[in-house]
Amino acid sequence: MSAIATELADLLINCVHIGPVGIIGLGIAEKLFPFVPSYVAFVVIGIVVAAKQSDLASAILALAIGSTAGSLCWYGVGLILGERRSVTFVRRFGPYIGLTPARYQRAASAFQRNLVVILAVGQTLPVIRVYMAIPAGVLGVPLARFLLGTFIGSLAWAGPLLALGFWVGDHNSDPAFAGLIVVATLIGLEALIVWGWRRFNRRTSRRRPAAS
């Protein structure tokens, strides 16, 4: 397991050293192969960018472009499969990639509201940000609005995480250790949010029968 983690870290570092093109590639890969949480990968990218003394703004822009391009691939999947086959795809293969039928239905239902806002906000939600493009393609969301909302959300997600990693790498004598602390904190924060959300949903579901 540690060998795989080392190889992934080396690949990430090498891509950052290539420059904007390599970072765009990481943004695409993060959407197509979401084996590592984006908030972990993006903080590490920020640390590497600081170590390389590269431009932070260019790195954020490149990562947002790559992330949007990756979402465009899932948008195409939804467009090609259509509603019925997409539901079948999610039921059969979704659990292997973290996409449950319930998550898919929530994402699809969200598009009944403001498209650009929903797409932008969806890019700041772990897991959902990866697969929200599938129902967008199924429902035939206009391409221009899809790209605009996804790009805005990708900037809002990538910017603070890369900036945090950049600050860690630029202001600490041991950026690897500091980065590990930051990543562990983010993972713990996400676990706390998920736990709180599940408790809230349980309490809400218990109150509904009583209210009726």
N, C-alpha and C positions, 0 to 999 in steps of 0.2 A: 504493500500500500504506500509506504514511504517512497519507494522507487518511482511509482506513478506520480506522486505529488512532486517529486524532484524534477521529473521529466516535464510535467506541466509548467512548473515554475521556470525552467530553462527555456521552454518554448515561448512563454510569455515575455521573458526578458529579451530573447532574440528578436521577437516581433517588434518590441518597443525600440530596440536599437536600429531596426531598419528605417524607422521614421514614421511619418503619417500613414503611408501605405500599409505598413505592418500593423499600426494601431487600428486602421479601418478593418483589416482582416480579423483582428481580435474582436472587434465589435460585431462582425458578422458571425464569427464562431460562437460568441457568447449567446446568440439567439438560436443558432442551429444545434449546438451541442452544449446545453446548459448543465454540465456536470459539476461546475463550480459556481456557487452563488455569485451574482454579478457584483454585489457590494464587497465581496472578498477580492475578486479579481481586479475591480476598479481601484481599490485602495492600493493594492500591490503595484498596479500600473503607475499610479501617481508617485509612489516611492521610487520606482525605476526611472521615471521621467525626471525626478529631482536629482537622482544620482547621475544621470546622463547630462544634467543641466540643459534640458530641452525646454522649449516654450510650452507652458502649461495650457494656454488658450488654444494653441494649435492641436494639442493632444486631446483636449475636451471636444473640439469641433470634429476631429477625425473619428473619435470614438462614437460620437452621436451619429455621424454619417454612416459608419459601419453598422451600428445598432439598428438604424432605420432600414438599411439595405437588408439586414437579416430578417426584420419584420416583414419586409416586402416579399421575401420568399414564402413565409407562412401565409401571407395574404393571397399569394398565387395558389397555394395548396387549397385554401378554402374556396377560391374562385373556381378551380378546376373540379374539385370533388362535389360541390353543391351541398345543400343542407342534409339530405338523407345520408349520403355517403360520408359526410364529415362526422355526423353523429356516430355512425358505425365505426369510423376510424378512431374516434375518441374513446369509445367503449372498449375497443379491442387493444389499441396500442397506447392510449393515453396514460394509464397507470405506470407504464415503463418510463415515461418522460415527465412525470409529475403533473399531468393534466387529467384531473378527474372529470367525469360527466357533470358534477355539480359546479365545478369551476368554469367549465365551458358554458353551461347554461347561464351562470351569473354574468359572464362576459358578454354573451349574446343579448341578454336582457338589458344590459347597460346601454346598448346602442339606441334604445328607444328615446334617450335623452340627447343632449347636445353632443354631437359626434366629436368635434375637435377637442372639447374639454375632456370628454370621457377617454379619448385616445391618449391625450397628454397625461391625465392623472393615472391611467392604467400603466404607463411606462414607469411609474414610481412605485409600483406594487410588485414585490418579489413573486416569481412564478407566473402570475397573471400577465406581467409585462412581456413575457416570452411568447405566449400563445394567444394573446388578445387579437392578433392579426387574422387568425383563422376564421372566427365568426365575422370579422369585418369583410373578409373576402366572400364568405358565404352569402352575406346580406347585401353584397354589391355596394359597399360604401364607396363613394366617389374617390378615385385614386388621389387627386390633389388634396382633398381634405384628410385622407388617411395619412399621406406623407407629411403634411403640415403638423397634424396633431402628434404623430409618432415622433417626429423630429424635435418638437418643442419638449415633449415629455422626456425624450432621451437626453436632451441637454440638461433638463432639470434634475435628472437622476445621475448622470455621469459627472456633471460639474462639481457638486459638493464632495462626492466620493473621491474623485481625482485630486481635488484641492486639498482634502484631508490627507490623502497619501503623500501629496507633494510637500505639505507642511511637515509631516512626520519625517520624511526623508531629508528635508532641508534644515530641520531644527533639532535633530537628535544625533548624538554621537554614535548610537547603535540603532539605526533605523530598522534593522531586521527585528530586533526585540520589541521596539516600540510599535512597529507594524503588527506584530503578533498580538500585542495587547489590544490594539485598536480593533483588529479583526475579531478577536474573541469577544470583545465588548459588543460589537455589532451583531454577532451571532446570538449572544445572550439577549440582546434587546429584541431581536426578531422573535426568539422563542417566547419571551415575556408577552409580546404583542399578540402572538398566535394563541397563547394560553388564555389571555384576557378576552380575546375575541370569541373563543370557543365557550368560555364561561358565560359571556354575555348572550350568545346564541342559545345556550341551554336554558338560561333563565327566561329568555323571551319565549321560547317554545313551550315552557311549562306554564307561563301566564296565559297564553292564548286560549287553551281549552277552558280555563277558569273564567276568562272574560266572556267567552261565548255562552 
